[in-house]
Amino acid sequence: MNKIAIAGLVLMCVCASSCAKDDELGEVQSLTTDYILPQGKSADDDRVVKLFQKYGSYFLYDFTERDFEWTFVNNSTLRGTYLYTLGDPNYLGDMLDMLEDIWFKFYPDEFLKKAIPYRVFLTSTLEWTVWGDPDPEYCRAGNNQIAISYCSDTLRKMSGDTKQEFMERLQNQLWSSWQNLGIVTIPDAFYEVSDYSFAADPYDSSSPNYVRARGFFGDNKYGYEWSEYISDWSILEYLKSDDVTYFIQNMLQRTADDLREELNTYPLLKKKYDILRNHFKESYGFDIQEIGNTKYN
């Protein structure tokens, strides 16, 4: 009985002490959100609030340099500096219209809920510099964040060619980020089609060793044929990464009509194309070729 009484007394003291501390601390405050929406400087702030409610992502024209520079180790090896100016809130509506046209409309909502970065920084200007004069950039993808330029009066006078370049740069960066984060996967069947053990021939289109006959696309913009430089079987994972990077680039930037002749001529190329296109349709609910088919110029 004495032990029970003593235990009860100790428990009462603990409870009394806890209550006293609660009284001293007052009511516990709830956690606040990372950013306050609306930001209050644009007539289109309500659209940002709706985007957050729909996708759980912040579209911000007003943010700190600390927010902008926040990143993880995977981007820390960059030896240069991004320079930016904050987005102009007077053109927020134009910016969101642009993103709808070159980004959102191509993907279903369920995919966008997973794929839109948590922070989307809207800047008026965005530049990258290592040495000398900085170079303008359309966007900068980080770890669960992305900075997108031209939230300014530039949008209202942007040419079709520039808009096309804007879309292609944005889509390339998004896809690279989605692959790195595992948001989009590549089926093993894609990598089983081509032989990565020796270099392909970029010149003789009649040769069975020709780059396209081997099932490899090159860089759509500059004609770089990465498969010409296969020399070491030990770097297989890097070779596979290059393969899918340039394959997706061609699908994002070329129309079905542009691709038709090569796909009909080279069976391995067509097989890999079908594997990827069907995989994205079945797994994520969108047709990647619709992006390539869209032209603004």
SEMI-204349 format. One record per residue (C-alpha): z, y, x; residue number from 0. Coordinates in nm, 4 decimals, padded with zeros to 6 digits, m for minus. Layout:
N
pz = Z py = Y px = X tilum = NUM
...
This chain:
297
pz = 00.0000 py = 00.0000 px = 00.0000 tilum = 0
pz = 00.0856 py = 00.2387 px = 00.2822 tilum = 1
pz = m00.2563 py = 00.1795 px = 00.4426 tilum = 2
pz = m00.4316 py = 00.2426 px = 00.1133 tilum = 3
pz = m00.2373 py = 00.5627 px = 00.0554 tilum = 4
pz = m00.3116 py = 00.6891 px = 00.4050 tilum = 5
pz = m00.6842 py = 00.6122 px = 00.3650 tilum = 6
pz = m00.6883 py = 00.7940 px = 00.0327 tilum = 7
pz = m00.5179 py = 01.0957 px = 00.1843 tilum = 8
pz = m00.7706 py = 01.1099 px = 00.4694 tilum = 9
pz = m01.0585 py = 01.0902 px = 00.2207 tilum = 10
pz = m00.9113 py = 01.3752 px = 00.0166 tilum = 11
pz = m00.8807 py = 01.5887 px = 00.3276 tilum = 12
pz = m01.2406 py = 01.5223 px = 00.4273 tilum = 13
pz = m01.3626 py = 01.6155 px = 00.0799 tilum = 14
pz = m01.1541 py = 01.9321 px = 00.0782 tilum = 15
pz = m01.2880 py = 02.0278 px = 00.4219 tilum = 16
pz = m01.6464 py = 01.9686 px = 00.3079 tilum = 17
pz = m01.5969 py = 02.1837 px = 00.0003 tilum = 18
pz = m01.4486 py = 02.4615 px = 00.2108 tilum = 19
pz = m01.7515 py = 02.4521 px = 00.4440 tilum = 20
pz = m01.9875 py = 02.4563 px = 00.1459 tilum = 21
pz = m01.8105 py = 02.7645 px = 00.0158 tilum = 22
pz = m01.8460 py = 02.9340 px = 00.3524 tilum = 23
pz = m02.2155 py = 02.8467 px = 00.3885 tilum = 24
pz = m02.3080 py = 02.9368 px = 00.0349 tilum = 25
pz = m02.6080 py = 02.7922 px = m00.1456 tilum = 26
pz = m02.8489 py = 02.5958 px = 00.0766 tilum = 27
pz = m03.1868 py = 02.7689 px = 00.0861 tilum = 28
pz = m03.5009 py = 02.5690 px = 00.0102 tilum = 29
pz = m03.7720 py = 02.5352 px = 00.2748 tilum = 30
pz = m04.0408 py = 02.8015 px = 00.2627 tilum = 31
pz = m04.4164 py = 02.7473 px = 00.2878 tilum = 32
pz = m04.6013 py = 02.8153 px = 00.6141 tilum = 33
pz = m04.7858 py = 03.1151 px = 00.4708 tilum = 34
pz = m04.7407 py = 03.3352 px = 00.1683 tilum = 35
pz = m05.0322 py = 03.3339 px = m00.0731 tilum = 36
pz = m05.1928 py = 03.5490 px = m00.1864 tilum = 37
pz = m05.2120 py = 03.7535 px = 00.1330 tilum = 38
pz = m05.2588 py = 04.0618 px = m00.0780 tilum = 39
pz = m05.5463 py = 04.2473 px = 00.0872 tilum = 40
pz = m05.8512 py = 04.1120 px = m00.0954 tilum = 41
pz = m05.9815 py = 04.1222 px = m00.4503 tilum = 42
pz = m06.0689 py = 03.7539 px = m00.4037 tilum = 43
pz = m05.7199 py = 03.6367 px = m00.3043 tilum = 44
pz = m05.6995 py = 03.4292 px = m00.6213 tilum = 45
pz = m05.9810 py = 03.2081 px = m00.4900 tilum = 46
pz = m05.7773 py = 03.1308 px = m00.1782 tilum = 47
pz = m05.4799 py = 03.0366 px = m00.3956 tilum = 48
pz = m05.7009 py = 02.8028 px = m00.5996 tilum = 49
pz = m05.8375 py = 02.6417 px = m00.2829 tilum = 50
pz = m05.4841 py = 02.5763 px = m00.1620 tilum = 51
pz = m05.3869 py = 02.4276 px = m00.4983 tilum = 52
pz = m05.6979 py = 02.2086 px = m00.4971 tilum = 53
pz = m05.7114 py = 02.0922 px = m00.1338 tilum = 54
pz = m05.3739 py = 02.1771 px = 00.0198 tilum = 55
pz = m05.5378 py = 02.3911 px = 00.2904 tilum = 56
pz = m05.4753 py = 02.7532 px = 00.3849 tilum = 57
pz = m05.7785 py = 02.9834 px = 00.4097 tilum = 58
pz = m05.6452 py = 03.2845 px = 00.5991 tilum = 59
pz = m05.7920 py = 03.6189 px = 00.7009 tilum = 60
pz = m05.4557 py = 03.7502 px = 00.8224 tilum = 61
pz = m05.2776 py = 03.5395 px = 01.0839 tilum = 62
pz = m05.1068 py = 03.5675 px = 01.4215 tilum = 63
pz = m05.2413 py = 03.4899 px = 01.7664 tilum = 64
pz = m04.9731 py = 03.2231 px = 01.7969 tilum = 65
pz = m05.1153 py = 03.0498 px = 01.4871 tilum = 66
pz = m05.4670 py = 03.0772 px = 01.6241 tilum = 67
pz = m05.3755 py = 02.9307 px = 01.9626 tilum = 68
pz = m05.1588 py = 02.6484 px = 01.8238 tilum = 69
pz = m05.3094 py = 02.3183 px = 01.9252 tilum = 70
pz = m05.2323 py = 01.9805 px = 02.0784 tilum = 71
pz = m05.3128 py = 01.8217 px = 02.4122 tilum = 72
pz = m05.6629 py = 01.7144 px = 02.3113 tilum = 73
pz = m05.7790 py = 02.0758 px = 02.3354 tilum = 74
pz = m05.5620 py = 02.1882 px = 02.6267 tilum = 75
pz = m05.8216 py = 02.0957 px = 02.8910 tilum = 76
pz = m06.0525 py = 02.3809 px = 02.7879 tilum = 77
pz = m06.0786 py = 02.6259 px = 03.0779 tilum = 78
pz = m06.1665 py = 02.9395 px = 02.8928 tilum = 79
pz = m06.0528 py = 03.1769 px = 02.6247 tilum = 80
pz = m06.1435 py = 03.2319 px = 02.2624 tilum = 81
pz = m06.1463 py = 03.5942 px = 02.1548 tilum = 82
pz = m06.1434 py = 03.6952 px = 01.7905 tilum = 83
pz = m06.0876 py = 03.9710 px = 01.5399 tilum = 84
pz = m05.9263 py = 03.9078 px = 01.2035 tilum = 85
pz = m06.1478 py = 03.8496 px = 00.9031 tilum = 86
pz = m06.2286 py = 04.1524 px = 00.6894 tilum = 87
pz = m06.0616 py = 04.0958 px = 00.3496 tilum = 88
pz = m06.3329 py = 04.3041 px = 00.1837 tilum = 89
pz = m06.5779 py = 04.0192 px = 00.2516 tilum = 90
pz = m06.3525 py = 03.7255 px = 00.1677 tilum = 91
pz = m06.5559 py = 03.6464 px = m00.1441 tilum = 92
pz = m06.8784 py = 03.6429 px = 00.0578 tilum = 93
pz = m06.7162 py = 03.4137 px = 00.3138 tilum = 94
pz = m06.5986 py = 03.1665 px = 00.0507 tilum = 95
pz = m06.9446 py = 03.1713 px = m00.1103 tilum = 96
pz = m07.0945 py = 03.0893 px = 00.2289 tilum = 97
pz = m06.8518 py = 02.8008 px = 00.2872 tilum = 98
pz = m06.9327 py = 02.6619 px = m00.0561 tilum = 99
pz = m07.3020 py = 02.6672 px = 00.0299 tilum = 100
pz = m07.2889 py = 02.5258 px = 00.3832 tilum = 101
pz = m06.9826 py = 02.2994 px = 00.3545 tilum = 102
pz = m06.8034 py = 02.2202 px = 00.0288 tilum = 103
pz = m07.1001 py = 02.1389 px = m00.1944 tilum = 104
pz = m07.2026 py = 01.8406 px = 00.0172 tilum = 105
pz = m06.8787 py = 01.6447 px = m00.0238 tilum = 106
pz = m06.6728 py = 01.5155 px = m00.3202 tilum = 107
pz = m06.3313 py = 01.6689 px = m00.3850 tilum = 108
pz = m06.1404 py = 01.3529 px = m00.2942 tilum = 109
pz = m06.2979 py = 01.3541 px = 00.0501 tilum = 110
pz = m06.2412 py = 01.7271 px = 00.0997 tilum = 111
pz = m05.8713 py = 01.6853 px = 00.0224 tilum = 112
pz = m05.8476 py = 01.4687 px = 00.3345 tilum = 113
pz = m06.1098 py = 01.6392 px = 00.5469 tilum = 114
pz = m06.0515 py = 02.0153 px = 00.5185 tilum = 115
pz = m05.8200 py = 02.1185 px = 00.8051 tilum = 116
pz = m05.4734 py = 02.2422 px = 00.7109 tilum = 117
pz = m05.5480 py = 02.5883 px = 00.8508 tilum = 118
pz = m05.8858 py = 02.7582 px = 00.8136 tilum = 119
pz = m05.8818 py = 03.0860 px = 01.0060 tilum = 120
pz = m06.1457 py = 03.3312 px = 00.8865 tilum = 121
pz = m06.2451 py = 03.5756 px = 01.1596 tilum = 122
pz = m06.4822 py = 03.8717 px = 01.1719 tilum = 123
pz = m06.5861 py = 03.7836 px = 01.5260 tilum = 124
pz = m06.5286 py = 03.4785 px = 01.7427 tilum = 125
pz = m06.6247 py = 03.4549 px = 02.1095 tilum = 126
pz = m06.5806 py = 03.2090 px = 02.3952 tilum = 127
pz = m06.5519 py = 03.3207 px = 02.7543 tilum = 128
pz = m06.5026 py = 03.1462 px = 03.0876 tilum = 129
pz = m06.6616 py = 03.3891 px = 03.3325 tilum = 130
pz = m06.8419 py = 03.7128 px = 03.2591 tilum = 131
pz = m06.9486 py = 03.8307 px = 02.9173 tilum = 132
pz = m06.8181 py = 03.6304 px = 02.6203 tilum = 133
pz = m07.0575 py = 03.4281 px = 02.4061 tilum = 134
pz = m07.0438 py = 03.4537 px = 02.0244 tilum = 135
pz = m06.9410 py = 03.1387 px = 01.8386 tilum = 136
pz = m06.9784 py = 03.0350 px = 01.4761 tilum = 137
pz = m06.6646 py = 02.8236 px = 01.4669 tilum = 138
pz = m06.3913 py = 02.6584 px = 01.6707 tilum = 139
pz = m06.2397 py = 02.3284 px = 01.5598 tilum = 140
pz = m05.8896 py = 02.2356 px = 01.6757 tilum = 141
pz = m05.6264 py = 01.9830 px = 01.5744 tilum = 142
pz = m05.6126 py = 02.0069 px = 01.1938 tilum = 143
pz = m05.7347 py = 02.3644 px = 01.2069 tilum = 144
pz = m06.0633 py = 02.5479 px = 01.2391 tilum = 145
pz = m06.1632 py = 02.9086 px = 01.3002 tilum = 146
pz = m06.4825 py = 03.0261 px = 01.1288 tilum = 147
pz = m06.6534 py = 03.3529 px = 01.2161 tilum = 148
pz = m06.8558 py = 03.6139 px = 01.0261 tilum = 149
pz = m06.6007 py = 03.7051 px = 00.7592 tilum = 150
pz = m06.7543 py = 04.0528 px = 00.7699 tilum = 151
pz = m07.0456 py = 04.2578 px = 00.6421 tilum = 152
pz = m07.2687 py = 04.0373 px = 00.8632 tilum = 153
pz = m07.2758 py = 03.7803 px = 00.5826 tilum = 154
pz = m07.4627 py = 04.0148 px = 00.3497 tilum = 155
pz = m07.7479 py = 04.0653 px = 00.5965 tilum = 156
pz = m07.7597 py = 03.7186 px = 00.7529 tilum = 157
pz = m08.1107 py = 03.5738 px = 00.7876 tilum = 158
pz = m08.2043 py = 03.2264 px = 00.6698 tilum = 159
pz = m08.2455 py = 03.1111 px = 01.0302 tilum = 160
pz = m07.8960 py = 03.2301 px = 01.1218 tilum = 161
pz = m07.7480 py = 03.0689 px = 00.8127 tilum = 162
pz = m07.9203 py = 02.7435 px = 00.9097 tilum = 163
pz = m07.7707 py = 02.7626 px = 01.2587 tilum = 164
pz = m07.4321 py = 02.8467 px = 01.1070 tilum = 165
pz = m07.4402 py = 02.5364 px = 00.8882 tilum = 166
pz = m07.5516 py = 02.3083 px = 01.1703 tilum = 167
pz = m07.2846 py = 02.4311 px = 01.4122 tilum = 168
pz = m07.0138 py = 02.4042 px = 01.1482 tilum = 169
pz = m07.1182 py = 02.0561 px = 01.0360 tilum = 170
pz = m07.1357 py = 01.9298 px = 01.3956 tilum = 171
pz = m06.7851 py = 02.0527 px = 01.4701 tilum = 172
pz = m06.6463 py = 01.9170 px = 01.1452 tilum = 173
pz = m06.7932 py = 01.5732 px = 01.2047 tilum = 174
pz = m06.6697 py = 01.5612 px = 01.5634 tilum = 175
pz = m06.3195 py = 01.6509 px = 01.4444 tilum = 176
pz = m06.3313 py = 01.4001 px = 01.1571 tilum = 177
pz = m06.4277 py = 01.1208 px = 01.3945 tilum = 178
pz = m06.1547 py = 01.2120 px = 01.6443 tilum = 179
pz = m05.8931 py = 01.2177 px = 01.3689 tilum = 180
pz = m06.0155 py = 00.8965 px = 01.2056 tilum = 181
pz = m06.1067 py = 01.0723 px = 00.8804 tilum = 182
pz = m06.4584 py = 00.9306 px = 00.9118 tilum = 183
pz = m06.5105 py = 00.5880 px = 01.0682 tilum = 184
pz = m06.8190 py = 00.4243 px = 01.2117 tilum = 185
pz = m06.8804 py = 00.0575 px = 01.1172 tilum = 186
pz = m06.8936 py = m00.1985 px = 01.3980 tilum = 187
pz = m07.2321 py = m00.3119 px = 01.2691 tilum = 188
pz = m07.3836 py = 00.0146 px = 01.3921 tilum = 189
pz = m07.2906 py = m00.0603 px = 01.7530 tilum = 190
pz = m07.4138 py = m00.4193 px = 01.7357 tilum = 191
pz = m07.7790 py = m00.3219 px = 01.6899 tilum = 192
pz = m07.8636 py = m00.1716 px = 02.0303 tilum = 193
pz = m07.8099 py = m00.2990 px = 02.3848 tilum = 194
pz = m07.6068 py = m00.0509 px = 02.5918 tilum = 195
pz = m07.6300 py = m00.2383 px = 02.9214 tilum = 196
pz = m07.9322 py = m00.0618 px = 03.0755 tilum = 197
pz = m08.1172 py = 00.2665 px = 03.0546 tilum = 198
pz = m08.3927 py = 00.3361 px = 02.8036 tilum = 199
pz = m08.7334 py = 00.4886 px = 02.8769 tilum = 200
pz = m08.7825 py = 00.8374 px = 02.7271 tilum = 201
pz = m09.1527 py = 00.8649 px = 02.8147 tilum = 202
pz = m09.3589 py = 00.5555 px = 02.7274 tilum = 203
pz = m09.3600 py = 00.5327 px = 02.3470 tilum = 204
pz = m09.5578 py = 00.2067 px = 02.3636 tilum = 205
pz = m09.2893 py = 00.0313 px = 02.5690 tilum = 206
pz = m09.0287 py = m00.1967 px = 02.4063 tilum = 207
pz = m08.7810 py = m00.0101 px = 02.6299 tilum = 208
pz = m08.8710 py = 00.3268 px = 02.4759 tilum = 209
pz = m08.5641 py = 00.5215 px = 02.3591 tilum = 210
pz = m08.6540 py = 00.5039 px = 01.9888 tilum = 211
pz = m08.7625 py = 00.1388 px = 02.0114 tilum = 212
pz = m08.4166 py = 00.0665 px = 02.1540 tilum = 213
pz = m08.2614 py = 00.2404 px = 01.8506 tilum = 214
pz = m08.1472 py = 00.5629 px = 02.0187 tilum = 215
pz = m08.1881 py = 00.9229 px = 01.9047 tilum = 216
pz = m08.1773 py = 01.2110 px = 02.1507 tilum = 217
pz = m08.0475 py = 01.5656 px = 02.1097 tilum = 218
pz = m08.2369 py = 01.7222 px = 01.8203 tilum = 219
pz = m08.2199 py = 02.0768 px = 01.9615 tilum = 220
pz = m08.2857 py = 02.0391 px = 02.3313 tilum = 221
pz = m08.4524 py = 01.6998 px = 02.3684 tilum = 222
pz = m08.1785 py = 01.5544 px = 02.5903 tilum = 223
pz = m08.2116 py = 01.1737 px = 02.5933 tilum = 224
pz = m07.8620 py = 01.0489 px = 02.6754 tilum = 225
pz = m07.9764 py = 00.6837 px = 02.6759 tilum = 226
pz = m08.1999 py = 00.7589 px = 02.9756 tilum = 227
pz = m07.8839 py = 00.7734 px = 03.1870 tilum = 228
pz = m07.7130 py = 00.4454 px = 03.0922 tilum = 229
pz = m07.6106 py = 00.3043 px = 03.4291 tilum = 230
pz = m07.2647 py = 00.1537 px = 03.4073 tilum = 231
pz = m07.1556 py = m00.1120 px = 03.1576 tilum = 232
pz = m06.7914 py = m00.0200 px = 03.2218 tilum = 233
pz = m06.8324 py = 00.3073 px = 03.0290 tilum = 234
pz = m06.9420 py = 00.1315 px = 02.7115 tilum = 235
pz = m06.7111 py = 00.3311 px = 02.4839 tilum = 236
pz = m06.8573 py = 00.6579 px = 02.6106 tilum = 237
pz = m07.2081 py = 00.5280 px = 02.5526 tilum = 238
pz = m07.1210 py = 00.4280 px = 02.1977 tilum = 239
pz = m06.9700 py = 00.7719 px = 02.1393 tilum = 240
pz = m07.2881 py = 00.9445 px = 02.2603 tilum = 241
pz = m07.4989 py = 00.7148 px = 02.0458 tilum = 242
pz = m07.3216 py = 00.7969 px = 01.7213 tilum = 243
pz = m07.2907 py = 01.1680 px = 01.8109 tilum = 244
pz = m07.6657 py = 01.2167 px = 01.8483 tilum = 245
pz = m07.7444 py = 00.9867 px = 01.5584 tilum = 246
pz = m07.5268 py = 01.1893 px = 01.3220 tilum = 247
pz = m07.6639 py = 01.5133 px = 01.4651 tilum = 248
pz = m08.0170 py = 01.4082 px = 01.3735 tilum = 249
pz = m07.9100 py = 01.3070 px = 01.0238 tilum = 250
pz = m07.7320 py = 01.6400 px = 00.9740 tilum = 251
pz = m08.0174 py = 01.8547 px = 01.1044 tilum = 252
pz = m08.3417 py = 01.6778 px = 01.0099 tilum = 253
pz = m08.4892 py = 01.6169 px = 00.6665 tilum = 254
pz = m08.5765 py = 01.2712 px = 00.5391 tilum = 255
pz = m08.9446 py = 01.3701 px = 00.5754 tilum = 256
pz = m08.8879 py = 01.4685 px = 00.9385 tilum = 257
pz = m08.7252 py = 01.1319 px = 01.0111 tilum = 258
pz = m08.9618 py = 00.9109 px = 00.8123 tilum = 259
pz = m09.2274 py = 00.8451 px = 01.0771 tilum = 260
pz = m08.9787 py = 00.7451 px = 01.3478 tilum = 261
pz = m08.7726 py = 00.5317 px = 01.1109 tilum = 262
pz = m09.0832 py = 00.3509 px = 00.9840 tilum = 263
pz = m09.2124 py = 00.2964 px = 01.3384 tilum = 264
pz = m08.8940 py = 00.1710 px = 01.5081 tilum = 265
pz = m08.7003 py = m00.1046 px = 01.3228 tilum = 266
pz = m08.3769 py = m00.0730 px = 01.5263 tilum = 267
pz = m08.3637 py = 00.2991 px = 01.4585 tilum = 268
pz = m08.4127 py = 00.2370 px = 01.0858 tilum = 269
pz = m08.1487 py = m00.0351 px = 01.0813 tilum = 270
pz = m07.8843 py = 00.1892 px = 01.2355 tilum = 271
pz = m07.9828 py = 00.4772 px = 01.0083 tilum = 272
pz = m07.9395 py = 00.2604 px = 00.6989 tilum = 273
pz = m07.6056 py = 00.1255 px = 00.8210 tilum = 274
pz = m07.4625 py = 00.4752 px = 00.8667 tilum = 275
pz = m07.6084 py = 00.6319 px = 00.5537 tilum = 276
pz = m07.4962 py = 00.3451 px = 00.3287 tilum = 277
pz = m07.1521 py = 00.3358 px = 00.4914 tilum = 278
pz = m07.0882 py = 00.7035 px = 00.4194 tilum = 279
pz = m07.2116 py = 00.6664 px = 00.0618 tilum = 280
pz = m06.9972 py = 00.3612 px = m00.0104 tilum = 281
pz = m06.6836 py = 00.4640 px = 00.1799 tilum = 282
pz = m06.6689 py = 00.8390 px = 00.1147 tilum = 283
pz = m06.8982 py = 00.9104 px = m00.1787 tilum = 284
pz = m07.1546 py = 01.1440 px = m00.0217 tilum = 285
pz = m07.5081 py = 01.1214 px = 00.1159 tilum = 286
pz = m07.5202 py = 01.2682 px = 00.4664 tilum = 287
pz = m07.8972 py = 01.3019 px = 00.4406 tilum = 288
pz = m07.8561 py = 01.5683 px = 00.1722 tilum = 289
pz = m07.7139 py = 01.7941 px = 00.4439 tilum = 290
pz = m08.0153 py = 01.7369 px = 00.6650 tilum = 291
pz = m08.2470 py = 01.7973 px = 00.3705 tilum = 292
pz = m08.0974 py = 02.1434 px = 00.3085 tilum = 293
pz = m08.2918 py = 02.4236 px = 00.4751 tilum = 294
pz = m08.2302 py = 02.7976 px = 00.4421 tilum = 295
pz = m08.5170 py = 02.9332 px = 00.6532 tilum = 296
